[in-house]
Amino acid sequence: MKTTFNLDQHLPLIAIIRGVEPIDVIRVAQILIEEGFTMIEVPLNSPDALISIAKLVEQFGHDGYLIGAGTVTTPEQAKSVIETGANLIVTPNFNADVVTLAIQNDCVCFPGVVTPSEAFAAISAGATGLKLFPVSQMGLDGFKALHSVLPQGSLCFPVGGINPSEESMKPYLDLGANGFGLGASLYKAGISDKELRQNAKSFVAAWQSCQTVCSAA
């Protein structure tokens, strides 16, 4: 079945659970899902990442969630991820072959870009959306300039240094961002379940607050 991406069907916050161990991954994902997350990526530089991804796919892959890998940098890695049954591939860079493989195998794909050339190449390759990474390098002015020239409807997810606050998120949303990738501010290896749940709640609350403010404007 072809994987489609309707932004309205997802909380547009990608949970990046870098460093998670296979023994913990189901419990970690369950907490995130209970708090409203629907997109979860296990970066490939996590311990036994493919095992973790396969476990997530088996547990949650048939419930409309987007489950897959981050830090996918080569076609060989992409093939290994696809073999787990994953439907989400996120990269730190733009590699046309990785994007093509992902899309051909019905995966939602967010390649990492930071320049207009990379962004337009990723869109031409069929990317679902753009991971603006590291967004700290672009800053608000850089993102504003890039977004102003992108084709209408291009999905942009800033990643890197996003915190669970309206002050951190809303400036990018005001400039056209559609969601965010969340890393260490959400999850770090060894984090307690209680802290993870609180972080997840804080991000969801901050997102909802931004939406309320935007709706009232």
N, C-alpha and C positions, 0 to 999 in steps of 0.2 A: 504494500500500500504506500503510495507516495506521501512523503511528509510535507505538509503545507505549514506555512507560518502566518497565522493571523494574530497580529499584535494584540487585538482586543481579547483574545482568549488566554492571554498570559499576563502575569505580573512581570513587567519588563525589567526585571532585575536578575541578572545571571549570577548564580552563586558559584564562586570559584573556590573549591575546597582543596587547595594545594596542600600536599603533605599528608592527606588522609590515608590511613592504613586500611587494607581490605577488611580487617576484623571490625573496624569502626564504621565503615562507609554506609551501611544500611541504617544504622542508628542516627548518624549525622544527617543523612538525607531525609529520614523520617521527621526529624525535628524541623528541618527547613520546610518540608512540604506541609506540615501541620501549621506552620506560621504563614503559609501562602505562597511559597516559592514554587515555580513550575519549571524552571530551567536550571539545571545543575551540571557543572563541568568539573571533571577531575583532570587537572593538568598532567601531562605525560611524564613530567619530572617528579611525580609523586611515587611513593613506594608501590611497586606492583600495580601500576595504574590500570593496566588492561584488565587485570583480575577485578579490581574495584568497579570498573565500568561495566563489565559483564554481569557482576552481581546486581548493580543498579538497574541494568536493562531487564534482567530477569524479574526483579521485584517490582519495578515501577514502569517498565517500558510500554505497557499496554494500557496505560491510564491517561494518555494525552499529555504526559510530561515530555520535556525535551531533556534527554540524558546523553551525555557524551564526554568528549575530551577537549582539553585546552592544551596550549603549547604544542600544537601539531605543526611541524615544520617541514616535513618531507612527504612525498607521495607514499613511500613505504610505511610511514607511521599512519598516514590516513587509511591505508588499506587494512592495517591491523585494527584500527579503531572501528572501521566499518564492519569487520568480521565479528565484532562483539554484538552487533545489532544496534549500535548507537545511532541516534538520529540528530546529533548536534556535534559540529566540529568548529572549534574556535582556534585561531592562530595568532601568534604575536607579530607576524609579518605577512606580506602578501606573496604567495606562491601560486601562480596560475594553475599549475597541475594539481595542487591540493584542493583548490576551489572546484575545479572541474570534476575531480573524483568525488568530492562530497556531494555536489549537486546531482551528478549522474546516479549516485546511490541513495538519492532521496534524503540527504541530510541537510538540515538547516546549517548554514555556514556563515560565520562572521570572521573574516580575515582582518588582521591588524594592519592599520594604515596610519600614516602621519602626514603625508604630502598629497597634494592634488593629483599628481601622476599616479601614485599608488591607489588612491581612492577611485579614480576613473577606470583604472585597469581592473580593479576588483569588481566594480559594477559591470564592466564589459564581460568579465569572466562568468558572471551570473551569481555573484555573492548575494546571499539573502539580505545582508546588511553590513555595515562597517563597524569594526571595533577601533575606536580612536585611541591608539596606544603608542606611547604613554601620553595621555591627555595633558599631563603636567608640562610636557615639552611644548605642546601647542598653546596651552593657556586659552582663556576665553576669547581673546582677540584673534588668535590663530584659528580656533574652531569657528568663530563667526565668519571669518573670511572664507574658510573652506566650505562651510555649509551654504554660503550665499551662491556658490557656483555649481553645487551638486544638482543632479536631476531631481525634480520634484518627486517626493515620496521616498527618497533614499533614507533608509533607516540608519541612525547613528547612535552608537552606544559608547560613550566615553568610559575609559577604564584607566585606573591608576590614581590612587589617592582620594577616592570618593568616600566621604564619611556619612554617617546616618543623621543628616541634618538638612533642614530646608536651605540653610546658608550654603551648603556644599553642592546640593543638587539643583536647586531652582535656577541659578544663573545659566547653567547649561540647557535646561529645559526651555528657558525663555528664548534661547538662541536656536532651538530646533532639535535638541537631543530627544531621542525617543525612549531611552532607558539607559541602564548602566550595567557594567560588570563590576562585581564586588569581590575584593580579595581579602587582604589581611584585616581589614576593618570588620569583616563579617566572620571569617574563620581562620584560625591558625592551628597547626598541628598541636595536639595536646590540650586544646581548649576544653573546659568543662561543658557538660550538657547545659547547665544553667546559664553560663555566659553566652554560649552559642544561641540559645533560645532568646535571651535578652537582646543580643545583637540583631537577630533576625526581626524581632518585634520592632526594634528601633528603626531599622531600615524601612520596613513596611509602613510604619507610622509616618516617617519622614516623607516617603513617596506619596502617601495619601494626603498629607498636609500640603504638599506641593500641588497636587491635583485640585484640592479644594480651593487654594488660593488662585490657581489659574482659572478655574471655573467661575470664580467670583469677580475676576478682573473684567 
